[in-house]
Amino acid sequence: MRTLWRFIAGFFKWTWRLLNFVREMVLNLFFIFLVLVGVGIWMQIGNGSNSEQTARGALLLDISGVIVDKPSTNHRLGALGRQLFGASSNRLQENSLFDIVNAIRQAKDDRNITGIVLDLKNFTGADQPSMRYIGKALREFRDSGKPVFAVGENYSQGQYYLASFANKIWLSPQGQINLHGFATNGLYYKTLLDKLKVSTHVFRVGTYKSAVEPFIRDDMSPAAREADSRWIGELWQNYLNTVSTNRQISPQQLFPGAQAIIDGLTSVGGDTAKYALDHKLVDALLSSADVEKALTKQFGWSKTENNYRAISYYDYSLKTPADNGGTIAVIFANGAIMDGEETPGNVGGDTTASQIRDARLDPKVKAIVLRVNSPGGSVNASEVIRAELAAVKAAGKPVVVSMGGMAASGGYWISTPANYIVASPSTLTGSIGIFGVINTVENSLSSIGVHSDGVSTSPLAEISMTKALSPEVQQMMQLSIEYGYKRFITLVAEARKRTPEQIDKIAQGHVWTGQDAKANGLVDKLGDFDDAVAKSGGAGETETVAS
């Protein structure tokens, strides 16, 4: 027995020592990590203080991943981590639109930056208003007398859009400019649901509220096809107009049509690079060695980097002054609008409302700019945000909405209290309508011998996926949707100083581009984030909330 107790005591003693060792090791590793971070920050401060002695060179805009209004992670910490633990670390997959623009504007006034090189091979996408805003900053940079060069083996449509803002576009002799137009496609499940014997119950108001169509059709309705053709055509025309203006060619020369492009490629034996050069889509065909030679001549040679002199955007952005607060609070509504707290990539109704309330109660904040980039979502969460914005307006603080790539449905709902709404010509907005979908599987279960039965005190309690919806429940659902739609158009009518009947004519779930929304009176101005800040009374004194 004593031997057993000795064994148990020894086991616990050994276990305690092991746990203590693990605890000390974790604490030591954490301490080492903090030391490394501190050294990294100290090095960055040192580099910033010695910037006058830094050799002049290019800002390498080597964006990797997508560009969004509000990344899920902090890019400054990511960039610092790459410096501490090696350049082989993966680039951030999300990049802040506003950090990129701020870096370009900082570089414009930085005498150590003598030009910009756009190397966009790892850039995977952004909405058109975001790229247009970056293009504006690139134009400002060029207007200061500093050149911008775009280099690439190939260019996607998005990459080429940004590249068109450069003084020169260089393409590999084996490369191509991949211009093909825009398309939107979706999957439709009606036949599948019929085969599975799933009952679909749709409740909606709005002829053009097409989000429910995949459940009740096998193809697009004529109304949806009409609406989608309109906005996608306008986005493509905006693309062509911007790029052709930048390249000083006609939209027809930029994209003469599918058959004309095929004929043109046939005439040069399928040589896509020669076709691009002949049609002035690019300025020169250069190999990577030729590009290096040209950029070295422009910016000089770095023996340390064994390349032309340049600093990556990801390193340069660490030197860009961080937001130190200001009198204009910038609040982001980026992603689908959900009930409750914010999650990465979504707008939390409670979280955003709390941020708005804090700004309302902060005496230093004189106005709010709400940056909306959302397809909509929960009606309840949208109303929570809208009500808090209305309280800001009632308190006498101006509210200005800056619409990004999309501010549709719930995204427009939360915009209604604004004193002023600024949208890009390529913003997708409107979609003023409400819908609900409930799928039930009583027939699916019945076909395999499973049945549902029970009792209730009211037909309204009979809501279950395993039972058919009662007529009373269906009537209640439709009434709720219709009330929500009336509430929606009433809010819009009051905000836009129109009648509900007038709003109903441009609502019905119709998606509008920013330029059509301006013509229909749904927005006040076509512009960008800078215009929204200026309208709020700010002169660059902005404080980003939860960025």
N, C-alpha and C positions, 0 to 999 in steps of 0.2 A: 504493500500500500504506500509506504514511504517512497519507494522507487517511482511509483506512478505520480505522486504529488511532486517529486523532484523533476520528473519529466515535464509535467504541466507547467511548473514554475519556470523551468528552463526555456520551454517553448515560448511562453509569454514574454520572458526577458529578451529572447532573441528577436521576437516579433517587434517589440518596442524599439530595440536598437535599429532594426531595419527601417521602421517608420521614421525614426528620428533622423537616420541617414538620408532618406528620401526627402524629408522636409528641409533639411539643411542644403541638400543639393539643389532643390527647386528654388529656395531663397537665394542661393549663390548665383544660379543661372539668371534669375530675375535681376539681381544686382548688376551682373555683367551686362545684361541687355540695357539697363538704364544708363550705365556708364558709356556704352557704345552710342546710344541715342544722344547723350549729352555731348560726346566728342563730335558726333556728326553735326549737331546744331552749332557747336563752337566753330567747327570748320566752315560751316556755311556763313556764319557771322563774319569769320575772318576773311573768307572769300569776298563777301559783300563789301567789307571795309577796304579791301585792296583792289576794288574793281577798277580804279583809275590806272592801275599798273597792268591790268589784264590786256593781253594782245587783242587787237580788233579782229572781228570775224563775223560770221553769219549766225543768225538764229535759225537752227534747224527745226522746222515744224514737222516733226516725225510722229504725227498722231497715230496711235495704235488703238484700234477698237472703235467704239461708237462715241458720238458727242451727244450729251444730254444736258438738260438744264441743271439738274441736281444729281450728281453721282451718289451711288449707295455708300461709297467709301470716300475717305479723305485722300485726295491725290497727293497732297504734300507729304503725308506720312508714307505713302507708297513710294514716292520718289526718293525720300530719305532712306527708306529701307533698301532700295536698289543700290544706293551709294554705299551703304554700310555693308551689305551682304553680296554685292557683285552685280555687274551689269547683265548677267545671264538670267536674272529674275524676270518673270513675265511682266510685260507692261500692263498697266491698268486697262481693263476692258471698257471702262466708262470714263469719259473725260468731260470736265465742266466747260460748257460753252463760254461762261463768263471768265473763267480763268484763262482760257485761250485768248479771248479778245483783250483781256487786261495785259497779258504778256506781250501781245503784238503792240499795243499802245505804249507799254513801258519801253519796248525795244525801239520804238520810233524816236524816243527822246534820249536813248542810251547811246552815247558817242562810241562805245565799244562794239555796238552792233551796227554793221555797215550794210546789211542786207538780210533777206530771208530766203531760205531754201525750203520749198515744199516737197517733202519726200513722203508721199501718201500711200505707199504700197500696202501698209497695214491698217489704213483707215477703212473702216467697214460701213460707216453710214451715219447720217444725221438727217433731220427733216430740213426741208428747203428754207424755212425762215432762219434756222440756226446757221446754215451755210451762207445765207445772204448777209447775216450779221457779221460773220467772220470776214466775208468778202469786203464789207464796208471798212473794217479795221485794216485790211490789206491795202485798200485804196488809200486810206489815210497815210499808211506807211509809205506807199509809193509817192504820194504827193509831197512827202517830206524830202524827196530826192534820193531815197534809198531804193535799190532794185529788189525785185522778187523773182526768183527762178523756180520753176516747177520741173522736177525730174522724175522719170518713171519708165519702167519697162512696158507697162500697160496702164491704162486708166479706165476705171469703171465710170459709170455716169456721175456718181457722187464725187469721185476723185477729180474727174474732169471739170465739174462745176467749180470746185475750189481752185483748181489749177488755172482756170480761165482768168482769174484775177491777177495772175502773174504777168510780169513784163515779157518773159520768155517761157515757152513750154518746150521741153526737150523730151523726145521719145526714142526708145531703143529702135535700131533698124529692124528688129524682129517683132516690134510691139504693135499694139493697136489701141485705138480709142473706141471703147465699146458703147456706142450710142445705139439704142434700140427702142426707146420710148418707155412709157409707163403702162403698167397693167395691174388690175386688181381681180383676184379670183377667190372663190370660196367653195366650201364643200356643202352639199345639200343632202339631207338625211331622210326625206319623207318616205321613200321606198324602203329604206332600211327599217325605219320605225314601224312601217306597216307590216313588214315581214316579221318583226319581233312582237307585233301586236301591242305596241306602245301607244297609248292614247295621249295626244298632245292638245292641251288647252291653252289657247292664246288669247290674251287680253291686251288690247292696245288702242291708242288713238294716234292717228297720223298715217296718211296714205304712204308716206315715204319712210316710215320707221321700219326699215327692212331687216333689222337684226333678228326678227323672229322667222324670217323666210326659210332659213335652212331646216326648220322643224316642220314646215307645212308645204314646202315645194321641193321640186327637183331641179329647179332652175331659177334665174332671176325673174322677178315680175317686170312687166314693162315700165312701171313707175320707178323701180329701183334702177333699172338699166338706164333710163333717161337721166336720173339724178346723178348716178355714178359717172356716166359718160360726160356729163357737164363739168363736174369738178375735176376729174382726172385730166380732161382735155385742157382746162384752164391751167392746171399745175404744169402740164407739159409745155404749154405755150409760154408760161412764165420762165420755165427753164430755158427754152430756146431763145427767148428775147434777151435774157440776162447774159447767157454765154455768147451769143452772136454779137451783142453790143461790146462785150469785153474783148472779143477777138476781132472786132471791126469787120465783120462779114455779115451777110444776110442770114436770117433764120433758114431760108431755103437752101443756102449753100451749106449751112451747118448740118441740116438733116433734110435732104431732098425727097425722102420717102424710101420705103423698102426696096422697090424695084430699081429706082435710080441708083441706090447704093450698090445693089448687086451688079448693075450694069457698069458702074464705075470701077468696082473691084475686078470685074471681068476684064476691063480694058487694061488693067495693070497686072494681070496674071494672078490676082488674089493677094497681092502684096498690100496688106493693110496699113503698113507704115508709110509706104509711098503714097497711098490714097490719102492718108491724113495730111501729109506734107503738101501734096498737090492741091488739096482743098483748103489749105491754110488753117487746118485745125491745130497744127503745131508749127513751131518756128525752125526746128532742126531735128535731124535724126542723128543721135550721138550714142556711141557705145559707152559702157560704164567708165572705161579708161578716158574717153574723150570728155565725159562729164567731169571727172575728177580733175583733168587738166584745165578745163575752162573755169571751174570753181576755184581751183588753186590760184589761177591768174587773177581772179576777182578778189579773193579773200586772203590769199597767202597760204603757206604750208605750216602745219603744226607737227613738229618733230615728236612731241609727246604722244599725240593721237595717231601719228603716221597717216594723216589725212588733211584735207583742206581745213582751215581754221573755222570752227563752228562749235556752238553749244546747243545741246539738245533742249527742246522745249521743256522736257521733264526736269532737267537740271536748272534751267533758267527760271522756271516758274517758282522755284524755291527762293530766288532772289527778289521776286516781285513782292512789293509790300502787301501784307495781309490787310483785310478789312479791319479798321480800328473803330468802327462805329460811326454813326452819323444821325442826322435828323430825319432821314427817310428810311423806314423799315421795309425791306424787301422780303416778302413771304412767298414761298414756293408751294404751288399745288400741282405736283408733278406725278402723273400716273392715274390709275383708276381710283375713284373716290369710294372709300370703304367706311363702314361703321367702326367706331372705336379708335384705337391708337394706330399710329402710322407704322407700316411695315415697309421694308425696302422695296422701292419701285411703285408704291401705292400712296395715296393721300388718305390719311386717317382723319375722319371728320372731327373727332374730339381733339386730336393733336393740333390740327391746323386752327381750329376755333380757339384753342388755348393760346397759341402764338399770336393770333389777332387780338385777343383780349389783353394780353400782356402789352402789346404795342399801343392799344387804346389807352391803357392806364399809365403808360410811361410818359411823363411830362416832357422828356427829351425828344420823343418821336412826334413830329409835326404832320406826317402824312404816311400813307401805306401804299406801296406798289405791290399788287398781287400778281405774281407771274403764274399764269395758267397754261399748263400743257397736259390736258386730260381729255379722254374720250367720254367721261361721265362715270356713272356708277350708281351708288345708292342714293335714292331720293332723300331719305332721312338724313344721311350724312351731309348731303349737299345743302339741305335746309339749315343744319346746324352751323355750317360755315357761312352761309348767306346771312343768317340772322346776326351773327357776330360782326360781320362786315357792315350790316345796316346800323348796328350800334355805334360803330366807329364813325360812320357818316353823320349819325344823329348827334354825336359828340362834337361835331364841327371839324373833324380831321378829314382832309381829302383822301379819297380812295381812288386809285388809278389802276386799271387792269391792263397788263401787258400780256397779250395772247401769243403763245409760241406756235408750234406746229399744229396743235389741235386744242380747241376749247369748245367741245361739242356736248350737247345734252346737259348732263350735270355740270360740265365745265362751263357752259353758258349760264346755267342756273346760279352758280356761285358768283358770276360776274355781274349779275343784275343790279346790286346796290351801288356799283361804281359811279363816281362822278364823271368818269371819262374812260373810254375803252379804246386801246390802241391794238390793232392787229396788223399782221403782215399780209400782203396781197395773196400769199400762198397758205395762210392759216386756214384750217378746216374748222368751221364753227357752225352754229345753228343746231340742227338736229333737235329742234324743240318738239318733243313728243315723249310719251311714256308707254312702256309695255311691261308685260309680265308673262311668263311661260311656266306652266306646270305640266309635267309629264307623269302619267299614272300607268301602272303595269298590271292592272287587274286582269286584263285579257291575256297578257303574257303568262301570268301565273295560272290562270284557269286552263290554258292550253296544255300545261304539264301537270294538271291535277291539284294545284294549290289554290285554296279559296280563302277569302277573308270575310269575317262576320263579327258582329258585336252589337252593342247598344250604346246610345248616346242620349243626352238630355235635350239636344237640339241638332237639327240638320247642319248648323254652322260648325259643329264640333267634328263633323265627318270630313276631315282633311287628312288624307293619307295617300301615299304613293300606291298602296295596295288596293285602294278602293276608288271607284268612279266618283268624280266630283258631283255633289248634289246640285240641282238647279239653283238652290238658294246660295250655295257657296260661289257658283259661277256668277250669279247676279251681283253678289257683294264684291267680288273681285273686279268686275267690269265697272261698277259704280266707283270703286276706289280709284281705278285707273283714270276714269273720266274726270273725277274731281281733281286728281293730280294734274291732269292736262290743263283744266280750266285755271287752276292755281298758277301753273307755269306761265301760261300766256297772259294772265292778269299781272303777274310780277314783271314780265317783259314789257307789257303795255305801259304800266306805271313808270318803269325806268326809262323807257324810250319815248314817253309822252305821246303815245298812240292809243287807239282803242283796241280792246281785245279782238274785235272783228278784223281789224287791219293786221294784227299780229298773226291771227289764225291763217290768213292767206299766205304768209311767208313761213309759217311753222309746219305743222303736219309731218314733223320728223325730217324735213328737208335739210340736207347738208349743203352749206354754202362756203365758197372760198372767201377769203377776207375781202377781196375786191367786190364780190357780189353782196357780202354782208354790209359793206359800206354803202353800196347803192340802195340796199333795202333798209338802211337806218338801224342796223343791229350793232354797228360799231361807229365810233366817232372819227377815227383817223387811221389812215394806212401809214405804218411806220414800224419802229422797232423799240427795243427796250430803252434806248437812250431817250426816245421821244416820250415814253411813259414817265421816266424819271424827271425829265424837264417839265412835263405837265404837272407833276406833283409838287413842283416848286423846288426840286433839288438841283444842286449844281455839283454833282459828283459826290455829295455827302450822303452815301447810302450805308445802311447797316443790314447785312444779310442775316436773316433769321433761319436757323436750322439748315445751314447750307451743307 
